[in-house]
Amino acid sequence: MKELSELLFPDDLRYTKDHEWAKAEGDKIRIGITDYAQDQLGDIVFVEVPEVGETYSQGQECGTLESVKAVGEIFSPVSGEIAAVNTDLESSPDLVNRAPYTDGWIALVQPGDPSELEGLMDREAYFEMLKGMKE
């Protein structure tokens, strides 16, 4: 596992306590898991993405990640309807390890309440939370 200083946390994303990220893209929000989460899980071998058209509440489980070490849940960072999912993860789940913020995204959400995004942590707050977990 990497040191926190070796992990990437882009400034233009919002983060959850459960290690998901969210980014506004037009009227939708793209979601995925953080570099920290993928590093902790290890080599990801399967991703169960949510179904397009399903609706989730903020914090509700919407998928799972299976790695050689563990199974982890994906929790929706915002409430809303799944507008699209990353179908590339079916054949290449390792995209989550290689590029968690770009090619390894999980889903695109049509938010029910766009203001929920602003309630998530910014990069600095997320990094401070992680530092507190390591102590």
Phi and psi in degrees as a GROMACS rama.xvg file:
@    title "Ramachandran Plot"
@    xaxis  label "Phi"
@    yaxis  label "Psi"
@TYPE xy
-82.4747  159.301  LYS-2
-74.7141  154.42  GLU-3
-55.9367  -36.5186  LEU-4
-66.2904  -18.0304  SER-5
-90.0333  -11.4459  GLU-6
-90.8688  154.312  LEU-7
-102.051  135.81  LEU-8
-138.774  90.436  PHE-9
-57.682  144.411  PRO-10
-69.0595  -24.9396  ASP-11
-89.4946  12.0634  ASP-12
-112.104  162.913  LEU-13
-113.142  152.425  ARG-14
-130.083  153.251  TYR-15
-110.459  163.362  THR-16
-65.9663  -18.8267  LYS-17
-94.6988  9.18473  ASP-18
76.7568  30.8141  HIS-19
-99.3525  159.252  GLU-20
-121.415  159.285  TRP-21
-144.114  142.217  ALA-22
-142.63  128.04  LYS-23
-69.9366  132.668  ALA-24
-136.604  96.2763  GLU-25
65.9734  -128.214  GLY-26
-94.1369  7.99704  ASP-27
-116.792  169.235  LYS-28
-128.555  122.089  ILE-29
-86.2711  137.296  ARG-30
-128.145  157.795  ILE-31
-168.947  -168.263  GLY-32
-109.208  155.511  ILE-33
-78.0037  165.075  THR-34
-58.5879  -38.2571  ASP-35
-60.6402  -46.371  TYR-36
-63.2251  -45.8482  ALA-37
-66.5578  -34.5603  GLN-38
-66.0843  -41.0946  ASP-39
-66.9591  -37.9893  GLN-40
-72.3066  -32.4883  LEU-41
86.7892  -158.865  GLY-42
-64.3116  113.061  ASP-43
-81.6245  127.38  ILE-44
-111.903  -13.0696  VAL-45
-157.9  138.215  PHE-46
-126.081  123.471  VAL-47
-98.3177  107.195  GLU-48
-88.8683  158.698  VAL-49
-69.1504  165.034  PRO-50
-85.1688  136.622  GLU-51
-60.1441  135.299  VAL-52
96.0016  -19.0783  GLY-53
-71.6107  150.292  GLU-54
-115.397  136.068  THR-55
-128.801  149.335  TYR-56
-87.398  156.762  SER-57
-57.6829  130.168  GLN-58
87.4652  -5.85352  GLY-59
-79.7593  142.04  GLN-60
-63.97  130.36  GLU-61
-128.521  4.4003  CYS-62
177.252  179.301  GLY-63
-140.078  157.574  THR-64
-123.311  131.68  LEU-65
-113.721  130.691  GLU-66
-121.591  177.988  SER-67
-67.9833  -18.0273  VAL-68
-101.304  -32.5145  LYS-69
-163.227  172.885  ALA-70
-114.783  131.749  VAL-71
-125.059  148.698  GLY-72
-89.0605  151.546  GLU-73
-108.529  125.323  ILE-74
-109.647  136.843  PHE-75
-68.3407  122.692  SER-76
-70.389  -21.1561  PRO-77
-139.2  157.191  VAL-78
-77.2171  146.7  SER-79
154.124  -175.116  GLY-80
-100.555  137.951  GLU-81
-71.154  117.215  ILE-82
-93.3527  -29.116  ALA-83
-161.505  155.986  ALA-84
-130.022  159.438  VAL-85
-83.4363  94.2539  ASN-86
-70.26  -16.4483  THR-87
-63.3567  -22.076  ASP-88
-69.9566  -20.8736  LEU-89
-60.9197  -45.8778  GLU-90
-95.52  -19.1475  SER-91
-135.758  68.162  SER-92
-62.778  -21.1289  PRO-93
-68.0028  -8.91702  ASP-94
-58.2232  -31.788  LEU-95
-63.603  -37.3219  VAL-96
-72.8379  -44.6286  ASN-97
-75.7211  -35.2579  ARG-98
-149.317  68.4915  ALA-99
-61.7722  -23.604  PRO-100
-100.315  -6.14402  TYR-101
-124.71  -93.4603  THR-102
-65.8474  -19.7722  ASP-103
-96.1458  18.8401  GLY-104
-60.617  158.941  TRP-105
-100.793  -54.841  ILE-106
-153.177  163.691  ALA-107
-115.906  127.184  LEU-108
-113.77  135.714  VAL-109
-89.4785  103.39  GLN-110
-68.2523  142.292  PRO-111
-79.1248  -33.8962  GLY-112
-138.166  92.5091  ASP-113
-56.4906  -23.1112  PRO-114
-68.3791  -17.2487  SER-115
-59.9673  -30.8477  GLU-116
-59.2571  -41.9035  LEU-117
-68.4397  -20.4692  GLU-118
-79.8728  -8.61228  GLY-119
-81.4937  165.454  LEU-120
-72.6744  144.753  MET-121
-84.2618  178.061  ASP-122
-54.9828  -46.7262  ARG-123
-62.889  -45.7769  GLU-124
-64.659  -40.1819  ALA-125
-64.6126  -43.9569  TYR-126
-62.2281  -41.3113  PHE-127
-63.4735  -39.6423  GLU-128
-60.8765  -44.2678  MET-129
-64.5461  -40.9239  LEU-130
-60.6948  -39.6324  LYS-131
-65.1927  -32.779  GLY-132
-71.384  -29.4176  MET-133
-79.3684  -19.6592  LYS-134
